[in-house]
Amino acid sequence: MFAAVPSRQTRASRACVRGAKTRIWGFCRPPATRAPVFGAQTTKPRQVAKAAATKSASGPSQWPNRDPIGENGGVNLFAMVENNPISFIDPLGLNIYAIDGTNFDVSRNAAKGQTYSNVWDFYQRRMEPGVYFGGPASSNPSEGIADAHGYETYDLVKRVLARIQADYCADPTIKINIVGWSRGATAAAEIARRLERDGLCCAGVTKKPVNVNFLGLYDAVEMVFNLSELLPGDQGFANKIGANTQHFFHATKTQNQFLFPTTYFGGPNEVGFDLNTKSMRGRPGSMQPDKSSHGDIGVSATNNNAHREMVNRAKSAGVQIDTAGL
């Protein structure tokens, strides 16, 4: 019988520690014997023990080791690349944090017609560990009006930062990649800013700035009914990219939509994408590209080239991602 292979997050905790939590019993002897962590089971009579989350049985009542981020990494505390090493690899220690737009959560709301977004497709194409977050108010669409003032976005920023902190404290060598759409993109930019400004605290020691390897934004917007078009960042969210962000790309719409005012960060890595179609647009004899909307940039990979460019930019930044079919 073999023990499960620990995940990358357990590198710092390979010792057999009495009382540490894991899913498997009996794969190490008491510390006094100085046996290897994955040594043979003891000859003591088999005994049944009830743990908090499961029922297991075997030798002495102690756990070999645990994933430092606990249940936040999933119910399998020993999972490596989501228990799918055939499809996923993690040679560089990269993590992807994908944040969808307001009221959008493809992982939960398929029955409501939410079956695709570019952030979701980016997440599905990854070949390394990652976490997908539904956008602001996605768990409770009735809160969408409240999110017009930013409350849900701030809460989302805190939740994603908490997950990044857990992952980073477990393995400070990870490279952080963040993508987002709409107010999820605003949250992503704010997270990058806080990683530079505040850093992350692990075991009482604060490391700052914490670098972001790749920050990809699909038409970042702040709130509605305000002066965001004229005064980017007027809700207090980030409106510039810090020095801790090593690779940045922002794909924006080309329509001027009052309800979805784009936050512009400036620079050559901010590109507006028209649609792949052309029309005369009121000018007979002059065919011009059709303007893209906020939804075009966030939920269509076919009528414009924003998603293709985003994935290729991420790959150029070292993100392990599948580009097939784009």
ABEGO torsion letter per residue (X at the ends): XBBBBBBAAAAABABBBBGBBBABBGABBBAAAGBBAABBBBABBBBBBBBAABBBBEBBBBBABBBAAEAAAEABAABBGGGBAAABBBAAGBBBBBBBBBGBBAAAAAAAGBABBAAAAAAAABABBBBBBBBBGAABAAAAAAAAAGAAAAAAAAAAAAAAAAAAAABAABBBBBBBBEAAAAAAAAAAAAAAAAEBBBGGBBBOBBBBABBBBBGBBBBBGBAAAABBGAAGBBABBBAABABBBBBBBABBBAABBBBBAEEAABBBBBBABBBAGGBBGBBBBBBBBAAAAAABAAABAAAAAAAAAAAAAGBBBBABGX
